[in-house]
């Protein structure tokens, strides 16, 4: 519903976990059609799977890079970080979604918070920009990964 109501911009910090699809859902497609901009910071470390040839497979760093490149081709701007301390999103500079992430709490027991407050959204946007600036582009991450292997 938050994506459905967004018109301009979504800022998103996330760590992949569980099963991740590389296919856009209809709400995200419609968001792009409305001219929306989607910027994401993803944690480069994680334990998740993507569907490859109809089979869910654990993701290697190479596959992570390919997944992110596919997301970019779909319209998303992406940076990768060693650490995403909290899962959050800012919608049109007005609404903040926070998923209170804690490794010790099972996923089904975590809490989500939605805050409709432009001032708080501005604060979270500034924090997002700080993390964006210290995160790596996909190309930079790929070069570092290749260099270290």
SEKE-980987 format. One record per atom (N, C-alpha, C, O): residue in three letters; chain; atom name; y, x, z. Coordinates in Angstrom, 3 decimals, decimal comma, padded with zeros to 6 digits. Each point is the difference from the previous one (the first is absolute). Layout:
// residues N
R   residu   chaine   atome          y          x          z
R      ALA        A      CA          Y          X          Z
...
***
This chain:
// residues 149
R   residu   chaine   atome          y          x          z
R      UNK        A       N   -001,191    000,824    000,000
R      UNK        A      CA    001,191   -000,824    000,000
R      UNK        A       C    001,262    000,873    000,000
R      UNK        A       O    000,996   -000,349   -000,633
R      UNK        A       N   -001,040    001,484    001,343
R      UNK        A      CA    001,165    000,893    000,025
R      UNK        A       C    000,268    000,586   -001,385
R      UNK        A       O    001,155    000,123   -000,409
R      UNK        A       N   -002,206    000,234   -000,307
R      UNK        A      CA    000,163    000,514   -001,368
R      UNK        A       C    000,504   -001,111   -000,906
R      UNK        A       O    000,867    000,222   -000,845
R      UNK        A       N   -001,407   -001,401    001,023
R      UNK        A      CA    000,385   -001,147   -000,827
R      UNK        A       C    001,496   -000,295    000,103
R      UNK        A       O    000,631   -000,360   -000,994
R      UNK        A       N   -000,063    000,512    002,194
R      UNK        A      CA    001,421   -000,285    000,212
R      UNK        A       C    000,910    001,178   -000,346
R      UNK        A       O    001,215   -000,169   -000,100
R      UNK        A       N   -001,786    001,354   -000,082
R      UNK        A      CA    000,822    001,187   -000,295
R      UNK        A       C    000,467   -000,010   -001,445
R      UNK        A       O   -000,732   -000,390   -000,910
R      UNK        A       N    001,970    000,829    000,724
R      UNK        A      CA    000,574    000,013   -001,337
R      UNK        A       C    000,436    001,389   -000,452
R      UNK        A       O   -000,036    000,302   -001,193
R      UNK        A       N    000,452    000,554    002,144
R      UNK        A      CA    000,615    001,269   -000,373
R      UNK        A       C   -000,857    001,221    000,277
R      UNK        A       O   -000,292    000,780   -000,906
R      UNK        A       N   -000,117   -000,613    002,173
R      UNK        A      CA   -000,630    001,268    000,371
R      UNK        A       C   -000,973   -000,178    001,162
R      UNK        A       O    000,223   -000,780    000,926
R      UNK        A       N   -001,307    001,537   -001,021
R      UNK        A      CA   -000,958    000,091    001,100
R      UNK        A       C   -000,207    001,478    000,296
R      UNK        A       O   -000,312    000,788   -000,893
R      UNK        A       N    000,490   -000,427    002,151
R      UNK        A      CA   -000,295    001,348    000,477
R      UNK        A       C   -001,254   -000,126    000,850
R      UNK        A       O   -000,091   -000,889    000,848
R      UNK        A       N   -000,882    001,781   -001,072
R      UNK        A      CA   -001,319   -000,185    000,604
R      UNK        A       C   -000,546    001,330    000,488
R      UNK        A       O   -000,056    000,968   -000,759
R      UNK        A       N   -000,348   -000,915    002,024
R      UNK        A      CA   -000,699    001,175    000,552
R      UNK        A       C   -001,388   -000,460    000,401
R      UNK        A       O   -000,148   -000,975    000,738
R      UNK        A       N   -000,883    001,685   -001,228
R      UNK        A      CA   -001,357   -000,466    000,251
R      UNK        A       C   -000,980    001,160   -000,006
R      UNK        A       O    000,232    001,037   -000,622
R      UNK        A       N   -001,305   -001,238    001,315
R      UNK        A      CA   -001,146    000,896   -000,110
R      UNK        A       C   -001,130   -000,840   -000,548
R      UNK        A       O   -000,287   -001,092    000,491
R      UNK        A       N   -000,348    001,625   -001,520
R      UNK        A      CA   -001,119   -000,716   -000,592
R      UNK        A       C   -001,156   -000,029    000,991
R      UNK        A       O   -000,296    001,003    000,650
R      UNK        A       N   -000,348   -002,143   -000,540
R      UNK        A      CA   -001,221   -000,091    000,778
R      UNK        A       C   -000,809   -001,162   -000,546
R      UNK        A       O    000,548   -000,935   -000,585
R      UNK        A       N   -001,843    001,003    000,781
R      UNK        A      CA   -000,867   -001,049   -000,517
R      UNK        A       C   -000,149    000,121   -001,497
R      UNK        A       O   -000,027    001,110   -000,534
R      UNK        A       N   -000,072   -002,241   -000,158
R      UNK        A      CA   -000,141   -000,026   -001,449
R      UNK        A       C    001,355   -000,285   -000,628
R      UNK        A       O    000,693   -000,933    000,406
R      UNK        A       N   -000,313    001,737   -001,400
R      UNK        A      CA    001,299   -000,111   -000,647
R      UNK        A       C   -000,206   -000,297   -001,479
R      UNK        A       O   -000,754    000,696   -000,681
R      UNK        A       N    001,417   -001,719    000,193
R      UNK        A      CA   -000,075   -000,358   -001,409
R      UNK        A       C    001,146    000,658   -000,756
R      UNK        A       O    001,099    000,148    000,534
R      UNK        A       N   -001,357    000,244   -001,769
R      UNK        A      CA    001,068    000,571   -000,823
R      UNK        A       C    000,602   -001,048   -000,934
R      UNK        A       O    000,779    000,334   -000,893
R      UNK        A       N   -001,141   -001,596    001,100
R      UNK        A      CA    000,480   -001,100   -000,827
R      UNK        A       C    001,133   -000,735    000,714
R      UNK        A       O   -000,101   -000,314    001,186
R      UNK        A       N    001,174    000,045   -001,917
R      UNK        A      CA    001,135   -000,737    000,569
R      UNK        A       C   -000,355   -001,461    000,231
R      UNK        A       O   -000,664   -000,625   -000,826
R      UNK        A       N    001,113    000,084    001,961
R      UNK        A      CA   -000,174   -001,437    000,224
R      UNK        A       C    001,135   -000,739   -000,708
R      UNK        A       O    000,971    000,620   -000,434
R      UNK        A       N   -001,090   -001,929    000,317
R      UNK        A      CA    000,975   -000,786   -000,759
R      UNK        A       C    001,390    000,038    000,632
R      UNK        A       O    000,997    000,002   -000,722
R      UNK        A       N   -000,908    000,028    002,055
R      UNK        A      CA    001,318    000,024    000,648
R      UNK        A       C    000,743    001,299   -000,306
R      UNK        A       O    001,207   -000,014   -000,239
R      UNK        A       N   -001,930    001,137    000,247
R      UNK        A      CA    000,638    001,283   -000,308
R      UNK        A       C    000,417    000,049   -001,472
R      UNK        A       O    001,074    000,512   -000,319
R      UNK        A       N   -001,904   -001,034   -000,573
R      UNK        A      CA    000,374   -000,075   -001,421
R      UNK        A       C    001,281   -000,809   -000,164
R      UNK        A       O    000,901    000,405   -000,734
R      UNK        A       N   -000,817   -001,541    001,410
R      UNK        A      CA    001,197   -000,846   -000,082
R      UNK        A       C    001,218    000,704    000,583
R      UNK        A       O    001,108   -000,150   -000,514
R      UNK        A       N   -001,305    000,917    001,585
R      UNK        A      CA    001,093    000,772    000,596
R      UNK        A       C    000,579    000,976   -001,030
R      UNK        A       O    001,218    000,101   -000,144
R      UNK        A       N   -002,091    000,616   -000,569
R      UNK        A      CA    000,469    000,922   -001,038
R      UNK        A       C    000,698   -000,754   -001,131
R      UNK        A       O    001,010    000,471   -000,524
R      UNK        A       N   -001,536   -001,632    000,145
R      UNK        A      CA    000,630   -000,801   -001,056
R      UNK        A       C    001,408   -000,438    000,388
R      UNK        A       O    000,868   -000,144   -000,861
R      UNK        A       N   -000,639   -000,070    002,174
R      UNK        A      CA    001,337   -000,376    000,489
R      UNK        A       C    000,935    001,210    000,050
R      UNK        A       O    001,169   -000,133    000,361
R      UNK        A       N   -001,680    001,303   -000,721
R      UNK        A      CA    000,827    001,202    000,011
R      UNK        A       C   -000,050    000,764    001,314
R      UNK        A       O    000,815    000,893    000,230
R      UNK        A       N   -001,769   -001,238    000,635
R      UNK        A      CA   -000,118    000,654    001,295
R      UNK        A       C   -000,453    001,447   -000,093
R      UNK        A       O   -000,730    000,384   -000,915
R      UNK        A       N    001,175    000,409    001,876
R      UNK        A      CA   -000,381    001,412    000,099
R      UNK        A       C   -000,897    000,180    001,219
R      UNK        A       O    000,310   -000,494    001,084
R      UNK        A       N   -001,405    001,190   -001,260
R      UNK        A      CA   -000,986    000,213    001,063
R      UNK        A       C   -000,118    001,497    000,234
R      UNK        A       O   -000,396    000,745   -000,896
R      UNK        A       N    000,748   -000,299    002,122
R      UNK        A      CA   -000,129    001,417    000,368
R      UNK        A       C   -000,943    000,102    001,185
R      UNK        A       O    000,153   -000,709    000,995
R      UNK        A       N   -001,126    001,595   -001,112
R      UNK        A      CA   -001,012    000,134    001,047
R      UNK        A       C   -000,195    001,440    000,418
R      UNK        A       O    000,089    000,929   -000,803
R      UNK        A       N   -000,360   -000,774    002,101
R      UNK        A      CA   -000,441    001,281    000,553
R      UNK        A       C   -001,408   -000,245    000,515
R      UNK        A       O   -000,218   -000,842    000,871
R      UNK        A       N   -000,730    001,582   -001,417
R      UNK        A      CA   -001,391   -000,132    000,425
R      UNK        A       C   -000,440    001,258    000,729
R      UNK        A       O    000,395    001,113   -000,348
R      UNK        A       N   -001,209   -001,309    001,351
R      UNK        A      CA   -000,596    001,141    000,692
R      UNK        A       C   -001,072    000,593   -000,903
R      UNK        A       O   -000,849   -000,723   -000,523
R      UNK        A       N    000,887    002,036    000,340
R      UNK        A      CA   -000,919    000,683   -000,912
R      UNK        A       C   -001,381    000,204    000,610
R      UNK        A       O   -000,953    000,331   -000,706
R      UNK        A       N    000,849   -000,524    001,993
R      UNK        A      CA   -001,296    000,116    000,665
R      UNK        A       C   -000,483   -001,404    000,305
R      UNK        A       O    000,798   -000,870    000,347
R      UNK        A       N   -002,073    000,645   -000,470
R      UNK        A      CA   -000,476   -001,340    000,321
R      UNK        A       C   -001,463   -000,157   -000,293
R      UNK        A       O   -000,632    000,854   -000,622
R      UNK        A       N    000,114   -001,950    001,080
R      UNK        A      CA   -001,391   -000,329   -000,214
R      UNK        A       C   -000,038   -001,363   -000,675
R      UNK        A       O   -000,012   -001,038    000,663
R      UNK        A       N   -000,006    001,057   -001,989
R      UNK        A      CA   -000,008   -001,261   -000,716
R      UNK        A       C   -000,809    000,144   -001,283
R      UNK        A       O   -000,373    001,101   -000,405
R      UNK        A       N    000,117   -002,236   -000,214
R      UNK        A      CA   -000,800   -000,037   -001,220
R      UNK        A       C    000,764   -000,745   -001,083
R      UNK        A       O    000,798   -000,895    000,280
R      UNK        A       N   -001,068    001,291   -001,547
R      UNK        A      CA    000,495   -000,760   -001,138
R      UNK        A       C   -001,192   -000,336   -000,888
R      UNK        A       O   -001,043    000,652    000,053
R      UNK        A       N    001,225   -001,685   -000,868
R      UNK        A      CA   -001,074   -000,435   -000,883
R      UNK        A       C    000,041    000,830   -001,277
R      UNK        A       O    000,978   -000,036   -000,747
R      UNK        A       N   -002,049    000,782    000,506
R      UNK        A      CA   -000,144    000,805   -001,203
R      UNK        A       C   -001,294   -000,430   -000,669
R      UNK        A       O   -001,074    000,099    000,595
R      UNK        A       N    001,171   -000,582   -001,842
R      UNK        A      CA   -001,169   -000,502   -000,737
R      UNK        A       C   -000,766   -001,035    000,820
R      UNK        A       O   -001,223    000,074    000,126
R      UNK        A       N    001,959   -001,044    000,433
R      UNK        A      CA   -000,570   -001,094    000,802
R      UNK        A       C   -000,727    000,455    001,247
R      UNK        A       O   -000,853   -000,722    000,515
R      UNK        A       N    001,176    001,910   -000,020
R      UNK        A      CA   -000,639    000,517    001,204
R      UNK        A       C    001,089    000,540    000,931
R      UNK        A       O    000,859    000,769   -000,433
R      UNK        A       N   -000,892   -001,170    001,716
R      UNK        A      CA    000,982    000,498    000,962
R      UNK        A       C   -000,369    001,419    000,402
R      UNK        A       O   -001,103    000,250    000,486
R      UNK        A       N    002,054    000,697   -000,694
R      UNK        A      CA   -000,259    001,408    000,279
R      UNK        A       C    001,096    000,569    000,895
R      UNK        A       O    001,170   -000,366   -000,109
R      UNK        A       N   -001,583    001,278    001,002
R      UNK        A      CA    000,966    000,706    000,847
R      UNK        A       C    000,915    000,813   -000,909
R      UNK        A       O   -000,444    000,573   -000,995
R      UNK        A       N    001,712   -000,529    001,346
R      UNK        A      CA    001,018    000,608   -000,859
R      UNK        A       C    000,191    001,480    000,315
R      UNK        A       O    000,209    000,386    001,150
R      UNK        A       N   -000,285    000,427   -002,190
R      UNK        A      CA    000,321    001,422    000,108
R      UNK        A       C    001,507    000,160   -000,213
R      UNK        A       O    000,679   -000,955   -000,377
R      UNK        A       N   -000,160    002,158    000,618
R      UNK        A      CA    001,439    000,250   -000,240
R      UNK        A       C    000,332   -000,191   -001,481
R      UNK        A       O    001,056   -000,535   -000,336
R      UNK        A       N   -001,962    000,974   -000,555
R      UNK        A      CA    000,222   -000,209   -001,434
R      UNK        A       C    000,111   -001,482   -000,332
R      UNK        A       O    000,871   -000,406   -000,770
R      UNK        A       N   -001,757   -000,403    001,355
R      UNK        A      CA    000,029   -001,437   -000,256
R      UNK        A       C    001,243   -000,644    000,609
R      UNK        A       O    000,551   -000,945   -000,566
R      UNK        A       N   -000,107    001,452    001,718
R      UNK        A      CA    001,239   -000,490    000,607
R      UNK        A       C    001,165    000,233   -000,955
R      UNK        A       O    000,828   -000,888   -000,204
R      UNK        A       N   -000,767    002,058   -000,367
R      UNK        A      CA    001,069    000,329   -000,952
R      UNK        A       C   -000,054   -000,945   -001,201
R      UNK        A       O    001,032   -000,518   -000,425
R      UNK        A       N   -002,231    000,290   -000,125
R      UNK        A      CA   -000,149   -000,914   -001,142
R      UNK        A       C    000,383   -001,433    000,372
R      UNK        A       O    000,637   -000,700   -000,788
R      UNK        A       N   -001,025    000,268    001,989
R      UNK        A      CA    000,351   -001,345    000,467
R      UNK        A       C    001,511   -000,154    000,089
R      UNK        A       O    000,556   -000,993   -000,467
R      UNK        A       N    000,102    001,968    001,063
R      UNK        A      CA    001,463   -000,061    000,137
R      UNK        A       C    000,688    000,039   -001,356
R      UNK        A       O    001,006   -000,681   -000,202
R      UNK        A       N   -001,531    001,462   -000,722
R      UNK        A      CA    000,577    000,037   -001,358
R      UNK        A       C   -000,139   -001,355   -000,686
R      UNK        A       O    000,892   -000,426   -000,733
R      UNK        A       N   -002,016   -000,247    000,975
R      UNK        A      CA   -000,183   -001,341   -000,563
R      UNK        A       C    001,015   -000,964    000,602
R      UNK        A       O    000,586   -000,813   -000,714
R      UNK        A       N   -000,375    000,901    002,027
R      UNK        A      CA    001,009   -000,841    000,646
R      UNK        A       C    001,378    000,267   -000,599
R      UNK        A       O    000,774   -000,933   -000,216
R      UNK        A       N   -000,463    002,206   -000,053
R      UNK        A      CA    001,297    000,337   -000,595
R      UNK        A       C    000,140   -000,601   -001,396
R      UNK        A       O    001,069   -000,491   -000,361
R      UNK        A       N   -002,139    000,529   -000,418
R      UNK        A      CA    000,044   -000,594   -001,347
R      UNK        A       C    000,257   -001,502    000,077
R      UNK        A       O    000,566   -000,581   -000,927
R      UNK        A       N   -000,975   -000,047    002,019
R      UNK        A      CA    000,213   -001,434    000,181
R      UNK        A       C    001,419   -000,300    000,471
R      UNK        A       O    000,406   -001,162    000,038
R      UNK        A       N    000,360    002,210    000,326
R      UNK        A      CA    001,399   -000,191    000,367
R      UNK        A       C    000,397    000,508    001,374
R      UNK        A       O    001,187    000,016    000,327
R      UNK        A       N   -002,140    000,393    000,475
R      UNK        A      CA    000,287    000,443    001,368
R      UNK        A       C    000,496    001,443    000,000
R      UNK        A       O   -000,475    000,828   -000,778
R      UNK        A       N    001,429   -000,535    001,653
R      UNK        A      CA    000,426    001,382    000,228
R      UNK        A       C   -000,689    000,454    001,274
R      UNK        A       O    000,021   -000,707    001,007
R      UNK        A       N   -000,638    001,898   -001,047
R      UNK        A      CA   -000,884    000,408    001,090
R      UNK        A       C    000,302    001,405    000,480
R      UNK        A       O    000,327    000,892   -000,783
R      UNK        A       N   -000,444   -000,720    002,091
R      UNK        A      CA   -000,021    001,307    000,642
R      UNK        A       C   -001,223    000,044    000,910
R      UNK        A       O   -000,481   -001,032    000,469
R      UNK        A       N   -000,006    002,236   -000,230
R      UNK        A      CA   -001,153    000,206    000,873
R      UNK        A       C    000,413    000,843    001,194
R      UNK        A       O    000,787    000,938   -000,125
R      UNK        A       N   -001,328   -001,286    001,282
R      UNK        A      CA    000,345    000,675    001,245
R      UNK        A       C   -001,277    000,362    000,746
R      UNK        A       O   -001,023   -000,671   -000,137
R      UNK        A       N    001,093    001,735    000,925
R      UNK        A      CA   -001,140    000,353    000,848
R      UNK        A       C   -000,220   -001,039    001,087
R      UNK        A       O   -001,123   -000,197    000,465
R      UNK        A       N    002,200   -000,467   -000,064
R      UNK        A      CA   -000,106   -000,941    001,107
R      UNK        A       C    000,946   -001,184   -000,195
R      UNK        A       O    001,202    000,175   -000,201
R      UNK        A       N   -001,757   -001,363    000,263
R      UNK        A      CA    000,795   -001,221    000,054
R      UNK        A       C   -000,201   -000,554    001,398
R      UNK        A       O   -001,068   -000,527    000,311
R      UNK        A       N    002,093    000,643    000,544
R      UNK        A      CA   -000,181   -000,358    001,404
R      UNK        A       C   -000,165   -001,487    000,260
R      UNK        A       O   -000,583   -000,400    001,007
R      UNK        A       N    001,100   -000,420   -001,920
R      UNK        A      CA   -000,084   -001,446    000,195
R      UNK        A       C   -000,016   -000,679   -001,358
R      UNK        A       O    000,684    000,431   -000,928
R      UNK        A       N   -001,458   -001,478    000,818
R      UNK        A      CA   -000,052   -000,782   -001,232
R      UNK        A       C    001,144   -001,005    000,054
R      UNK        A       O    000,106   -000,789    000,938
R      UNK        A       N    000,756    000,831   -001,970
R      UNK        A      CA    001,147   -000,909   -000,004
R      UNK        A       C    000,486   -000,249   -001,409
R      UNK        A       O   -000,336    000,729   -000,934
R      UNK        A       N    001,138   -001,778    000,799
R      UNK        A      CA    000,634   -000,316   -001,277
R      UNK        A       C    001,357   -000,638    000,277
R      UNK        A       O    000,188   -000,693    001,000
R      UNK        A       N    000,752    000,943   -001,911
R      UNK        A      CA    001,326   -000,625    000,064
R      UNK        A       C    000,171   -000,778   -001,306
R      UNK        A       O   -000,172    000,548   -001,089
R      UNK        A       N    000,511   -001,822    001,212
R      UNK        A      CA    000,130   -000,888   -001,150
R      UNK        A       C    001,466   -000,359   -000,205
R      UNK        A       O    000,621   -000,635    000,853
R      UNK        A       N   -000,075    001,048   -001,997
R      UNK        A      CA    001,373   -000,309   -000,397
R      UNK        A       C    001,045    000,363    001,050
R      UNK        A       O    001,066   -000,612    000,051
R      UNK        A       N   -001,362    001,598    000,783
R      UNK        A      CA    000,963    000,446    001,000
R      UNK        A       C    000,298   -001,025    001,081
R      UNK        A       O    000,991    000,121    000,720
R      UNK        A       N   -001,858   -001,143   -000,602
R      UNK        A      CA    000,232   -001,074    000,965
R      UNK        A       C   -001,146   -000,224    000,978
R      UNK        A       O    000,224   -000,392    001,145
R      UNK        A       N   -001,440    000,639   -001,591
R      UNK        A      CA   -001,183   -000,330    000,785
R      UNK        A       C   -000,872    001,231    000,157
R      UNK        A       O   -000,217    000,742   -000,958
R      UNK        A       N   -000,284   -000,525    002,173
R      UNK        A      CA   -000,883    001,136    000,284
R      UNK        A       C   -001,354   -000,539    000,445
R      UNK        A       O   -000,093   -000,878    000,858
R      UNK        A       N   -000,951    001,430   -001,465
R      UNK        A      CA   -001,383   -000,278    000,402
R      UNK        A       C   -000,534    001,272    000,635
R      UNK        A       O    000,108    001,077   -000,586
R      UNK        A       N   -000,681   -001,187    001,774
R      UNK        A      CA   -000,606    001,145    000,677
R      UNK        A       C   -001,414   -000,384    000,404
R      UNK        A       O   -000,214   -001,036    000,631
R      UNK        A       N   -000,748    001,870   -000,995
R      UNK        A      CA   -001,365   -000,152    000,475
R      UNK        A       C   -000,202    001,083    001,052
R      UNK        A       O   -000,054    001,186   -000,324
R      UNK        A       N   -000,057   -001,589    001,562
R      UNK        A      CA   -000,077    000,963    001,098
R      UNK        A       C   -001,324    000,739   -000,059
R      UNK        A       O   -001,031   -000,485    000,466
R      UNK        A       N    001,087    001,670   -001,051
R      UNK        A      CA   -001,188    000,814   -000,240
R      UNK        A       C   -000,306    000,864    001,207
R      UNK        A       O    000,867    000,693    000,533
R      UNK        A       N   -002,108   -000,752   -000,123
R      UNK        A      CA   -000,501    000,846    001,080
R      UNK        A       C   -001,479    000,231   -000,275
R      UNK        A       O   -000,784   -000,948   -000,054
R      UNK        A       N    000,407    002,208   -000,118
R      UNK        A      CA   -001,384    000,330   -000,345
R      UNK        A       C   -001,003   -000,532    001,016
R      UNK        A       O   -001,149   -000,266   -000,351
R      UNK        A       N    001,566    000,108    001,603
R      UNK        A      CA   -000,929   -000,428    001,042
R      UNK        A       C   -000,207   -001,521    000,021
R      UNK        A       O   -000,860   -000,499    000,726
R      UNK        A       N    001,649   -000,236   -001,524
R      UNK        A      CA   -000,116   -001,454   -000,032
R      UNK        A       C   -000,691   -000,407   -001,299
R      UNK        A       O    000,446    000,388   -001,079
R      UNK        A       N   -001,529   -001,166    001,167
R      UNK        A      CA   -000,675   -000,454   -001,231
R      UNK        A       C    000,968   -000,765   -000,908
R      UNK        A       O    000,906   -000,684    000,475
R      UNK        A       N   -001,116    000,813   -001,783
R      UNK        A      CA    000,911   -000,592   -000,978
R      UNK        A       C    000,221   -001,494    000,242
R      UNK        A       O    001,126   -000,482   -000,124
R      UNK        A       N   -002,166   -000,244    000,461
R      UNK        A      CA    000,123   -001,449    000,180
R      UNK        A       C    000,744   -000,386    001,285
R      UNK        A       O    000,303   -001,175    000,209
R      UNK        A       N   -000,010    002,156    000,649
R      UNK        A      CA    000,733   -000,279    001,242
R      UNK        A       C    001,438    000,529   -000,029
R      UNK        A       O    000,713   -000,107    000,998
R      UNK        A       N   -000,284    000,668   -002,114
R      UNK        A      CA    001,357    000,507   -000,109
R      UNK        A       C    000,996   -001,130   -000,144
R      UNK        A       O   -000,348   -001,097   -000,439
R      UNK        A       N    001,580    001,367    000,807
R      UNK        A      CA    001,062   -001,003   -000,073
R      UNK        A       C    000,950    000,325   -001,149
R      UNK        A       O    000,269    001,165   -000,292
R      UNK        A       N    000,226   -002,204   -000,346
R      UNK        A      CA    001,021    000,121   -001,028
R      UNK        A       C    001,254   -000,707    000,494
R      UNK        A       O   -000,065   -001,018    000,688
R      UNK        A       N    001,210    001,588   -001,059
R      UNK        A      CA    001,280   -000,566    000,399
R      UNK        A       C    000,866   -000,161   -001,243
R      UNK        A       O    000,066    000,903   -000,834
R      UNK        A       N    000,591   -002,039    000,708
R      UNK        A      CA    000,967   -000,221   -001,078
R      UNK        A       C    001,348   -000,267    000,654
R      UNK        A       O    000,145   -000,897    000,830
R      UNK        A       N    000,846    001,708   -001,230
R      UNK        A      CA    001,329   -000,099    000,586
R      UNK        A       C    001,001   -000,299   -001,116
R      UNK        A       O    000,153    000,784   -000,936
R      UNK        A       N    000,520   -001,919    001,047
R      UNK        A      CA    001,046   -000,378   -000,953
R      UNK        A       C    001,342    000,362    000,626
R      UNK        A       O    000,618   -000,809    000,690
R      UNK        A       N   -000,182    002,040   -000,944
R      UNK        A      CA    001,243    000,473    000,589
R      UNK        A       C    000,547    001,114   -000,890
R      UNK        A       O   -000,578    001,084   -000,076
R      UNK        A       N    001,676   -001,356   -000,584
R      UNK        A      CA    000,567    000,947   -000,967
R      UNK        A       C    000,359    001,337    000,652
R      UNK        A       O   -000,209    001,053   -000,603
R      UNK        A       N    000,740   -001,079    001,812
R      UNK        A      CA    000,393    001,237    000,689
R      UNK        A       C   -001,236    000,862    000,311
R      UNK        A       O    000,013    001,211   -000,218
R      UNK        A       N   -001,062   -001,838    000,720
R      UNK        A      CA   -001,228    000,733    000,286
R      UNK        A       C   -000,617    000,501   -001,304
R      UNK        A       O   -000,508    001,120   -000,054
R      UNK        A       N    000,548   -001,936   -000,989
R      UNK        A      CA   -000,522    000,419   -001,301
R      UNK        A       C    000,759    001,225   -000,513
R      UNK        A       O   -000,598    000,884   -000,614
R      UNK        A       N    001,902   -000,824    000,859
R      UNK        A      CA    000,788    001,175   -000,385
R      UNK        A       C   -000,448    001,245    000,748
R      UNK        A       O   -000,109    001,080   -000,581
R      UNK        A       N   -000,147   -001,234    001,860
R      UNK        A      CA   -000,499    001,116    000,809
R      UNK        A       C   -001,344    000,499   -000,525
R      UNK        A       O   -000,195    001,205   -000,159
R      UNK        A       N   -000,729   -002,122   -000,110
R      UNK        A      CA   -001,326    000,388   -000,496
R      UNK        A       C    000,110    000,612   -001,401
R      UNK        A       O   -000,751    000,916   -000,335
R      UNK        A       N    001,671   -001,410   -000,473
R      UNK        A      CA    000,228    000,574   -001,328
R      UNK        A       C    000,458    001,450    000,113
R      UNK        A       O   -000,466    000,854   -000,754
R      UNK        A       N    001,370   -000,566    001,684
R      UNK        A      CA    000,441    001,385    000,205
R      UNK        A       C   -001,171    000,893    000,423
R      UNK        A       O   -000,116    001,136   -000,459
R      UNK        A       N   -000,736   -001,646    001,318
R      UNK        A      CA   -001,183    000,750    000,423
R      UNK        A       C   -000,941    000,226   -001,192
R      UNK        A       O   -000,542    001,092   -000,168
R      UNK        A       N    000,354   -002,125   -000,653
R      UNK        A      CA   -000,828    000,126   -001,197
R      UNK        A       C    000,542    001,110   -000,901
R      UNK        A       O   -000,763    000,823   -000,506
R      UNK        A       N    002,076   -000,806    000,311
R      UNK        A      CA    000,615    001,012   -000,870
R      UNK        A       C   -000,224    001,415    000,537
R      UNK        A       O   -000,203    000,926   -000,785
R      UNK        A       N    000,236   -000,745    002,103
R      UNK        A      CA   -000,294    001,313    000,585
R      UNK        A       C   -001,429    000,434   -000,322
R      UNK        A       O   -000,233    001,148   -000,380
R      UNK        A       N   -000,708   -002,053    000,531
R      UNK        A      CA   -001,394    000,307   -000,330
R      UNK        A       C   -000,180    000,204   -001,501
R      UNK        A       O   -000,781    000,856   -000,416
R      UNK        A       N    001,492   -001,626   -000,397
R      UNK        A      CA   -000,060    000,146   -001,455
R      UNK        A       C    000,430    001,412   -000,395
R      UNK        A       O   -000,652    000,658   -000,810
R      UNK        A       N    001,756   -000,208    001,396
R      UNK        A      CA    000,533    001,318   -000,339
R      UNK        A       C   -000,933    001,143    000,407
R      UNK        A       O   -000,024    001,037   -000,664
R      UNK        A       N   -000,731   -001,206    001,725
R      UNK        A      CA   -000,892    001,084    000,421
R      UNK        A       C   -001,427   -000,153   -000,540
R      UNK        A       O   -000,858    000,840    000,271
R      UNK        A       N    000,603   -001,905   -001,031
R      UNK        A      CA   -001,307   -000,203   -000,616
R      UNK        A       C   -000,033    000,644   -001,384
R      UNK        A       O    001,036    000,357   -000,561
R      UNK        A       N   -002,240   -000,219    000,027
R      UNK        A      CA   -000,180    000,670   -001,290
R      UNK        A       C   -000,194   -000,996   -001,134
R      UNK        A       O   -000,587   -001,067    000,182
R      UNK        A       N    001,086    001,430   -001,340
R      UNK        A      CA   -000,310   -000,780   -001,196
R      UNK        A       C   -001,491    000,196   -000,308
R      UNK        A       O   -000,631    000,915    000,529
R      UNK        A       N    000,091   -001,757   -001,365
R      UNK        A      CA   -001,411    000,137   -000,376
R      UNK        A       C   -000,218    001,336   -000,688
R      UNK        A       O   -001,001    000,671    000,253
R      UNK        A       N    001,921   -000,280   -001,115
R      UNK        A      CA   -000,135    001,261   -000,736
R      UNK        A       C   -000,001    001,198    000,951
R      UNK        A       O   -000,816    000,912   -000,136
R      UNK        A       N    001,729   -000,926    001,090
R      UNK        A      CA    000,072    001,090    000,976
R      UNK        A       C   -001,263    000,047    000,850
R      UNK        A       O   -000,539    001,077    000,255
R      UNK        A       N    000,062   -002,244    000,188
R      UNK        A      CA   -001,228   -000,072    000,787
R      UNK        A       C   -001,173    000,538   -000,815
R      UNK        A       O   -000,824    000,751    000,521
R      UNK        A       N    000,746   -001,128   -001,792
R      UNK        A      CA   -001,100    000,451   -000,862
R      UNK        A       C    000,025    001,518   -000,166
R      UNK        A       O   -001,044    000,650    000,060
R      UNK        A       N    002,238   -000,084   -000,268
R      UNK        A      CA    000,112    001,459   -000,143
R      UNK        A       C   -000,447    000,712    001,275
R      UNK        A       O   -000,730    000,989   -000,059
R      UNK        A       N    001,172   -001,495    001,209
R      UNK        A      CA   -000,391    000,581    001,278
R      UNK        A       C   -001,503   -000,099    000,211
R      UNK        A       O   -000,636    000,949    000,459
R      UNK        A       N    000,074   -002,102   -000,795
R      UNK        A      CA   -001,445   -000,216    000,164
R      UNK        A       C   -000,804    000,944   -000,901
R      UNK        A       O   -000,974    000,605    000,449
R      UNK        A       N    001,381   -000,478   -001,720
R      UNK        A      CA   -000,695    000,883   -000,936
R      UNK        A       C    000,113    001,459    000,454
R      UNK        A       O   -000,966    000,760   -000,063
R      UNK        A       N    002,155   -000,389    000,518
R      UNK        A      CA    000,254    001,367    000,473
R      UNK        A       C   -000,891    000,361    001,204
R      UNK        A       O   -000,463    001,134    000,120
R      UNK        A       N    000,234   -002,105    000,755
R      UNK        A      CA   -000,783    000,262    001,212
R      UNK        A       C   -001,508   -000,149   -000,212
R      UNK        A       O   -000,768    000,218    000,937
R      UNK        A       N    000,335   -000,578   -002,118
R      UNK        A      CA   -001,446   -000,143   -000,255
R      UNK        A       C   -000,513    000,962   -001,030
R      UNK        A       O   -001,191   -000,008   -000,313
***
